[in-house]
Amino acid sequence: MVQSLNTKIDLTVKATFFTAFTEYGQIMIGDKAFEFYHQHDPHKYIQIPWDEIDYVIASVLFAGRWIPRYSIQTKRNGTFNFASKEPKKVLKAIRVYVDGQKMVRSLGFFNVLKLAFFPKKNKK
């Protein structure tokens, strides 16, 4: 069994981790790290210490009424995509441990199209 990094758990929520396949399990947010544990396989887990997190990127739709998924970008190991039952509670619990400047919204659909067709010109 895997040893948790946390000594105190603030929130536990059912969640989905998106890789090539979707993995179902639980997110545990505590005083030391963000952790995801697989529902059936104890060898599939993710533990991200708070000091390793570079950005938390949330996909916000309908003026904040719906957050379908969020990503955690780490300093060394890339980006991890998650969805959960209560994303607002998860993001509020993460905000306790991560600076608010590191929590950002992802670009919307039309903003991505605008950047694709009208790229910004470099000013020299």
C-alpha positions in Angstrom: 0.0 0.0 0.0 1.1 3.5 -0.7 2.0 5.9 2.1 0.3 9.3 1.9 2.4 12.4 2.1 -0.3 14.3 4.0 -0.6 14.3 7.8 -4.0 16.1 7.7 -6.7 15.6 5.0 -8.8 18.7 4.1 -10.9 17.3 1.3 -11.6 13.9 -0.4 -13.6 13.8 -3.6 -14.3 11.3 -6.4 -12.4 12.2 -9.5 -11.2 11.3 -13.0 -7.6 11.5 -14.1 -7.2 11.9 -17.9 -4.3 10.2 -19.6 -4.5 8.1 -22.8 -7.2 6.2 -20.8 -9.4 7.6 -18.1 -8.6 6.6 -14.6 -11.2 6.8 -11.8 -10.3 7.3 -8.2 -10.2 9.8 -5.4 -8.4 13.1 -4.9 -7.1 13.8 -1.5 -6.1 17.4 -0.6 -4.0 17.8 2.5 -1.4 19.8 4.2 1.6 18.5 2.3 0.4 17.5 -1.2 -2.3 16.9 -3.8 -2.9 13.2 -4.2 -4.8 11.0 -6.6 -5.4 7.3 -5.8 -6.8 4.9 -8.3 -10.2 3.3 -7.5 -9.0 -0.4 -7.9 -5.3 -0.5 -8.4 -3.2 0.6 -5.5 -0.1 0.9 -7.7 -1.6 3.7 -9.7 -1.4 6.9 -7.8 -0.1 10.5 -8.2 1.4 12.6 -5.3 2.3 16.2 -6.1 3.8 18.2 -3.2 2.6 21.8 -3.0 6.1 23.3 -3.7 6.3 21.3 -6.9 3.1 22.9 -8.4 3.8 25.6 -11.0 0.3 26.4 -12.1 -3.3 25.3 -11.6 -5.2 25.8 -14.8 -9.0 25.7 -14.7 -11.4 25.4 -17.7 -14.2 27.9 -16.7 -17.4 28.0 -18.7 -20.6 30.0 -18.4 -19.1 32.8 -16.3 -17.8 30.4 -13.6 -21.0 28.3 -13.2 -19.4 25.2 -14.7 -15.8 24.0 -14.4 -15.5 20.7 -16.4 -11.9 20.1 -15.7 -8.7 21.5 -14.3 -5.0 20.8 -14.8 -2.0 20.9 -12.5 1.2 21.9 -14.2 4.3 20.9 -12.3 7.8 22.2 -12.4 9.4 19.0 -13.6 6.8 16.3 -14.5 4.4 18.0 -16.9 0.7 18.6 -16.7 -1.9 16.4 -15.1 -5.6 16.8 -16.1 -8.4 16.0 -13.7 -12.2 16.3 -13.4 -14.1 15.8 -10.1 -17.6 15.8 -8.7 -17.2 19.2 -6.9 -14.5 21.2 -8.8 -15.2 24.4 -7.0 -14.5 22.9 -3.6 -11.4 21.3 -4.9 -10.0 24.5 -6.3 -10.9 26.4 -3.1 -9.0 23.7 -1.1 -6.0 24.0 -3.4 -6.0 27.8 -3.1 -5.3 27.5 0.6 -1.9 25.9 -0.3 -1.1 27.5 -3.7 -0.7 31.2 -4.3 -3.6 32.8 -6.1 -1.3 34.2 -8.8 -0.6 30.6 -9.8 -4.2 29.7 -10.3 -5.3 30.8 -13.8 -8.1 30.2 -16.3 -7.5 28.4 -19.5 -8.1 30.1 -22.8 -11.6 29.8 -24.2 -12.5 28.3 -27.6 -12.8 31.6 -29.4 -9.6 32.9 -27.9 -7.7 29.9 -29.2 -9.2 30.4 -32.6 -8.3 34.1 -32.5 -4.7 33.3 -31.7 -4.5 30.7 -34.4 -5.7 33.0 -37.1 -4.4 36.3 -35.9 -1.1 35.7 -34.1 0.4 38.6 -32.2 3.2 40.3 -34.1 6.6 40.6 -32.3 7.5 44.1 -31.5 11.1 44.9 -31.8 
